[in-house]
Amino acid sequence: MKFPVKMSALAKPQLRRLLQDQIKKNLIVALTLSATCGFLFKTFVGDVRKKQYLNFYKDYDVEKEFHEMRNKGLFDSCAPDS
């Protein structure tokens, strides 16, 4: 009993422009990932920080903070209020 043996030709390896093709593929992947990560960072970190700063400075009183720090004696240039 002999089974028919079917031989298939192996695909030839790419010998020319291998480095250029790999660099092109890696560059496309790197640019896509960096743009995606940049957008996600801006969305989930940057915009949240902007919102937090906006909420903080919405009712922040500079004069009140100055007088509190002055009365605690943190400034050398002006004496605390009595």
N, C-alpha and C positions, 0 to 999 in steps of 0.2 A: 504494500500500500504506500503509494507515494502521493504526498500532497503537493499540489502545484505551489511553487514558490513565486511570489510576486515581488519583484524588486522595484522600488521606487527611487528615483534619483533624489539625492539630497539637495536642498537649496544651497546655492553658492553663497558664501559669506560676502558681506559688503567690505570691499577692500579700499575703495576710494571714497573720499569725502565723509568718512565715518566720524571724525572729530568735529567737522563743521556741522554735520547733522545733529550730533549729540549736543553741541553747544547751542544750536538754534532751539532745540526742544527744551533744554534746561533753562534757557533764557526766557522763553515763553512761560514756562511753569513758574519761574521765580518772579517775573513781573506780575503775573496774575495773582499769585499768593500775596505778594507785598501790597498790591493795590487793594485786595480784599481785606487783608489785616488792617491796613490803614483806614479804610472805610469803617470797619467794625470798631476800631479803637476810637475813632472820632465820634461814632454814634453812641457807643455804650460808655465811654469814659469822658470824652471832651464835652459833649452836650450836657451830660449829667453835672459835670463840674460847673459849667456856665450857669446852669439852672440853680445850683446851690449858691454860687456867688451872688447871683441876682437876688435870691431870697434873703441872703445875709445882709446885703447892702440896701435892701428895700426899707428897712426900719432901723438902720444903723445911724446913730447920732455921734458925730465926731466930737462935738463940744462936750457932750456928756462923758465920753471916754477920756477926753483930755483932763477934765476936772477930777475924775476918779483917779487917774494916774498921778495927777498933781497932788491930790490930797494924800496919796499913799507915799509921797516923797520920792518918786522915781525920777524926777527931773532935778538937775543941779542948777539950772538956769532960773527957776522960779520957785518961790517958797510956797509951801502948802497953805491953803486957806485955813483960817482959824475958826 
